[in-house]
Structures are given as C-alpha cells and as structure tokens.
Amino acid sequence: MNVLWGRFLLHIFVHLGHISNFIMTRKEKEMIYQEKVKIGLKDIWKGKEVSNKAILEYLENVAAYHSDSVGYGINTTEQTGLSWLLLDWKVKVIKRPEYGQVLNIHTWSRNIIKCYAYRDFEVYDEKNNLCVIASSKWLLVNNETAKIAKVEQEMADKYHSEIGKMVFEEEIEKIKAPENYETSIIYEIKRKDIDIIGHVHNLYYLDMAYEAMPQEVYQQRPFDKFRISYKKEIKLGETVKCQYAYEENKHFVMIRSEDETILHAIIELEEKESF
C-alpha cells in the first residue's frame, strides 16, 4: 500500500493516558462523540503545559474511536475495504491545559460531501472551560485499489453529521506556500519517525517543522494557532528539505523532497498575539 495507509495509521496510536470509558450522545440526525484523556508526562513541552503534538494525538485518537463506534474504523477495514485519509488540520488553542488535568474531547462529523468528510473538535478542561477548537478534512479511499471512494449514503447516515455546526466561522482553506524561504535544513527520515508500514506518521511532520525553525523562532513556542496540510507520504531512508519562511505574521515550513520536486506537507503556525 502507499500513502493512503500511512496516513490512516494515525488511528492506531492510542495515547497512554486514555481513559477507557466514554460518553456518546445521539439525536435523530446528529452525533457528538466524547472521550476523556489525562495529560501525561510526555505530553508537556515546557513547564506544565500540554504540547501541540500531544493535542493532535488526542484528537486523532478520538476521531478513530468515533469511526470505530459506527463501524468504519481501524478494526473493520478488512470488512469494509475502506480507510479515511487525513488531508488537513486547523487548530486553535484558547486556554492551554496543564499536566495531570483530565480533558473531555468532543468530536462530530459536520459534513460529508462525495468522497470528503469534515470533522470538528472541542476540548474542555475539568472546569468545563473550552480550551481547544479544531477542524479537519478527510478523504475516503478504497484499500484494494488505493483510489478515491465515494461515501455511500448508508455510511454517511451512521455518522449523523451536524450540518452547520462549525468551530470556525470559515471553512478550511488551502494554504498558500511562500515562494521564497529564509533558511532550510536537510533531514533524513529515521526509524523513530516511521509507522508500522514504513511511512512517516502524521504527528512527526510537526516535529520536522520545529527542527527547521531558527532557534529564536523555536523559543516562541507553543504557537496557539496552527495548520498542517498533508500532500504526499515520506518513507524510511528518504531525505527531505524543510524550508522555513516568515510571511504576513505567520511562520511556514514546507517539507519537500531533497531535490524540491515533491511537496510533502505545509505547516503554518501563528503566535497568540496574531489572532
């Protein structure tokens, strides 16, 4: 298999702090799926605050659990022959939680159009403060042919999409990569970056973006607003060029092949003051 499986494997990386019980609520034509997670030691980046990478891991896992619950998750791919491919992330941290806190993560399908699905998230702390909002875009693919698959009505109905319930006012827009870049690094993909079928896991694109930043920019983390757009898989042993640029108060990292002919991903990050 190719990139399609590599991206879908984000579903199987279960966070160690996951709390097994969950609450799922249904209405006639909508569903909000909920899970609780506890912030662990490996999830904090400086002091006691949760990192962006950990937030993404929580969201990815809960999305997977939701799909499991309706019969189209990782446990049923052999039966359905279908997988969800992650295309885009859009995340905003409103109040950054800290180590030891238990978070309640809500997710729902907000629309399914042909072969695409849009999924949103809200993350609440123990005092029911809204801490994080996020939106994502997915593509359905056929495992056998590795081609795009249409979401049939029977499948769409099981997700009970909440049409119009959006955490952001605007839809996920295409990221425009800057034409020029200021600095770049060469990075050889290592075994620690790889999932079980030999592709770089989605979470590690954010790691590569941080490595590409100048030190003074890196120190500005955690960046409370960020986007990731996935374009093409990266495999073990490949070498990529991570190009850093700063434009219109945003930090960009473009991950390309070493010869710059292939764009693998674009990461966009903003500081808290910019929104």
N, C-alpha and C positions, 0 to 999 in steps of 0.2 A: 504493500500500500504506500501512498505518498502523503502529501501534506494533510490530506483530509483526516487521516487517523491521528497524525501528530498533534493537530490542534485539538481534536476531540478528547485526547487523553488527559486534558486538564481535569476532566470529570473524576478521575480515579485517584487523585492525590488528596486523600482525606486528612484533614487537619487533626493533629493530636489532641487539641483542646475541644474537639467537637463533643457536644452533649447529645446523647443518643435520642432523647425524646423530642418530639416536635408537635407543633400545633398546625393544623391545616384547616382553613375555613373555606367553605363553598357557598356561593349563592347560585341562583338559577343560571346565570350566564357569566360568572366570573369566579376567579380563584386567587387567593393570596396565600402563598406558602410561607411558613415560618420555621426557622431553626434558631437555636441558641448556641453560641460558641463562647469559650472563655479565652481571654488573651493570655497566651503563654510567654515564656521567657524568650523564645526565638522570634517572637512576633514584634518585639520592641526594637527601636532603632537608636534612640539616644534618650537618656533619662528613663522615663517610663512610658513614653508614647508609642502607640502602635504604628508600624511602618506601612507605607503604601503597598509593598509587596504582600504583607500579611492580609491587608484589606482585600486585595484581589483574590488571594487564596480562599478567604471566607466566601466571597461572592461566587467564585467558580464552583466551589463545593456545593453550596446551597442551590445553585442553578441545576447542578447534576442531580441532587436529591429530589428536586421538584420533577424533573423529567423521569426519574426512576418511578415516582409515585403515580404517574399517568401511563406508564408502560412504554416509554420511549427513551430510556436511559441506558447507561453502560451495561446493565445486566441483561438487557433484552436486544442488544444489537444483532446477535446471531439470528434471532427470530424475525426481527423487523427488517434487517438488512439496511438500516438507516443510521446515520450519525449526524450530529449537529457540529458544524464548523464555526468557530468563533472568528468574527471579522473585525469587530471594533469594541473598544471600551471608552466610556466617558464617565469620569469620576470627579466628585467634588466633596471634599472633607469640610464639614461645617464646624464640628467640635471633635477634636482628636481624642479618642478614648485612651486609657492607660492600662498598664499591666494589671492582671488579675480581675478586671471587670468582665462581667458576663454581658454579651451583646445579643440582642434579638434582631435577626435579619429577616426582612420581609422581601419576597420577590414575587413577580407575576409576569405573565405574558401580556403585553399590552397591544400587540397586533401581529397578525400573520398574513403576509401578502405573497402569494405564489410560492416561491422557494425560500423566502426570507422570514425571519421571526425577530421581533423586538422585545427585549426583556428589561424591566427596570427593577431597581432595588432601593430599599430604605434600611438604614442601620440605626437602631436605637440602643441607648445605654440602659443601665438598671433603673434610672430615674425617668425613663421614657423620653429622654432628650433625643431629638433627631441629630445624629452625628455625621452620617454619610448618605449621599444620594448618588446613584449610578445608573447608567443606561448602557445597553449592549445590543449588538446586532449579530445575528447568526444566519448561517446558510445550511440548508438540509442537503445531504449528499447520499448517494447510493454507494454502499460499501463495495459491492462487487464491481461496478463499472467505474467508480471514482468520479462519477458525473453528478451534476446538479439534479436534485429530485424535487418534484412539486409536492407541497404539503397538501395531502388529501383532506377533504372536509372532515372525515371521521377522526383523523389525527388532530386537526385544529380544534375540533369541538372538545376534546379531552383537556385541552389547556385552558378553556374558558377565558379567553383573552378579555382583559378590561380595556376596551377601546376608549381611547382618550385619556386614560389615567397615566400621565407623564410626569416624571420628577423634574424634567427640564422643560422650559417653555418651547424650545426649538428642537427639531429633530437632529439626530446625529449627522453632522455634516462631514464632507470629505476634507481631510487635512491636506493643505497645500504645502508641499515641502519647499523650503527656501532654495533658490537657485544656487546660492553660494554658501560655503561653510567656513568657519574660522579655524577650527582645529579638527584633527581626526586621530583615531588610534586603530591599530590592527589587532584583531582579537581572533585567536584560534580556538575553535569550539572544543571544549574538554568534556570528559566523561560525566562530570558533575552537572553539566548543563542538559544532559540528554535524558529523554524519557525511555520507556522500555522498547520502543520500536526505532530508536535511533534518530529522533528529531529533537531539536531544542524545545523545551517546554515553554509555554506562553509566559510564565512568570519571569523567566530569565531574560526576556527582552528588556524588561525594566532594569535589571542588573547591568546589562550591557550599556544601557543609556547612561546610568550613573557613572560607569567607568570612563565613558567618553567625555564627561564634563570636565572643564578646568576645575582645579581644586577650590578656587574661591566661589564658584557656582555650586559645586557639590556641597559645600558647607551651608548653603542656603536651604537645604532640605528641611522639611519633608515635601514641599510643594503640595499645596492643598487642592489643586485642580490639575488634572492630567488626562491625556488621551493616549490610546495606543491603537494603531491601525496595522493589522497583520496582512502581509501581502504574499509571501512565499516562505516555505519551510527552510530551515537550516539543519544540516546533518553533521554528525560527528566527523571531526577532522577537517571540516571546511574552515576557511579563513574569511572573515568579514571585515569590512571597513566601517567603523562607527564615526559618523561625521557630526560634529556639534556646530550649531548656529544659534544666534540670538537675533530675533526679529520681532518688532512690534510688541515688546514687553513679554515675549514668550521664548522659552528655551526649546530647541528642537534637536533631536538626534535621529539621523537617518541611518539605518543599518542596511548596508549594501554588500554585494559581493566584492571581493578584493579588487576586481577589475572594473567595478562600478557599473556593470551591465545589468545587474539584477537588484531591484529594490525589495528587501525582505520585510521591512517594517518602518513605520514612522512613529516616533514618540514625541509628544508635545506636553510641556509642563509649565505651569504658571505659579507665581508666588501668591500668597494670600492677599496682598495689597492690590492685586490686579483684577479682582472681581468683587 
